[in-house]
Amino acid sequence: MAMIARTIALLVGIALLAGSALAADLSVAPGGENLARAVQNAKPGDRLVLAPGRHRGAIVVAKPLTMSGADGAIVQGTGTGSVIT
């Protein structure tokens, strides 16, 4: 029984590591619909790296992603509703 538990734990650990190893860093240029397009095309676990400048919101993130921005990166909404949901 202990051998089965160790095997399951090992397989879960490998699956978690494999998922994070497949994540990609995706550069996002400011302006237009670039941010919305990047969110739509990203795979779960990817990291969106926003370049300096204004990135248009509102966007809906419906999968696990990480967003980071260089100094001067701004996600700007329309003045109503949420900027990032």
Secondary structure, 3 states (H helix, E strand, C coil): CHHHHHHHHHHHHHHHHHHHHCCCEEEECCCCCHHHHHHHHCCCCCEEEECCEEEECCECCCCCCEEEECCCEEEECCCCCCCEC
